[in-house]
Amino acid sequence: MNACIYARTCQQEKRHHTTSIPRQVEIARELAAEHNLTIQPDHIFTDIEYPGHLHPTCWALEDEEGRPALAALIHEIEAGHVKRVIVRRIE
């Protein structure tokens, strides 16, 4: 079954313990392997240092900043290319 990984860091997390993007991807790949999920190389989406309150770019207003990787992930889901999404934290 096709799955994807969404990893992100945000500006606010710099003050706190964060899990690096490479580590998030590594953990997600391990979880995928445990559950027989396939992660294609182009199905790893990362947004780095975007505030968590931002919408995906595809939902943002014309003059708003958005999270581009989250928008690309939504596109892949809507196109039916991805059945599962693996993330570190769901908030």
N, C-alpha and C positions, 0 to 999 in steps of 0.2 A: 504494500500500500504506500502511495506517495505521501510524504510529509514534508514539512519545511521547518526551518528554525527562524525565530525572530529574536534577536538580541539587541539590547540597547543600553546605553548609559545616559545619564542626564547631568545637567549642570549642577543641580542640587546635591547629587550623590558624591560630589568631589570631597565634601566635608566628612563623609561617612565611609564605612567599608563598602567597597564596590567589588563586583566580580567582573573581571575584564571580559571584553568581547571574545577573545580567543578561548578563555576558560568557559564562558557560557556556551560557546559552540561545541567545545569538547564534551561538556556534560550532556548537552542535548544529543550529540551523536551517540554517546554511550547509551542513553535512554532509548533512542531509536533502534539501536542494535538489539537491545534486550527485548524489544517488542516487534522485531522483524519489520521495521519501517524503513523505507528507502528515502534517503535525502539526496536529491540531485545537487550538483555544485551550484547551479543558479537558483536554488531554493533556500539560500541562506541570506536573510535580510537583516541589515544592521542599521540602526539609527544611533549616531554618536552625538552626545551632548545636546539633545533636543529636550526642552522641558516636557515633563510628563503630561501636562495639561493640553498640549497641542494636539489638534486633530490630525489624522492622516491628510496628506496634501490634497487628496481627491475630495475630501469633505470640507476643507478649509475655505473660508471666503477668499475672494480674489486678492485682497490686500493683506491676508494673514499668512504667517509662516506656518508650515505644516511639516509632518514627518514623512519624507518621501519613501523610505523603505517600507513603512507601514502601509502606505498607499499601494505600493507595488505588490505587497503581500495580499492585500484585499483583492486586487485585480486577479491574481493567480487563483485565489479561492473562488471568486465569482466565475472565472473561466473553467472551473472544474479540474484544474491541474493539481490541486492539493486537497487532501482529505483530512489531514491532521496538522496542527501547529504546535510546536514545542517551544516553550518560553521558560525563563528562569522564575519570574514572578508575574502574576496576572494583574496586578494593579496597574 
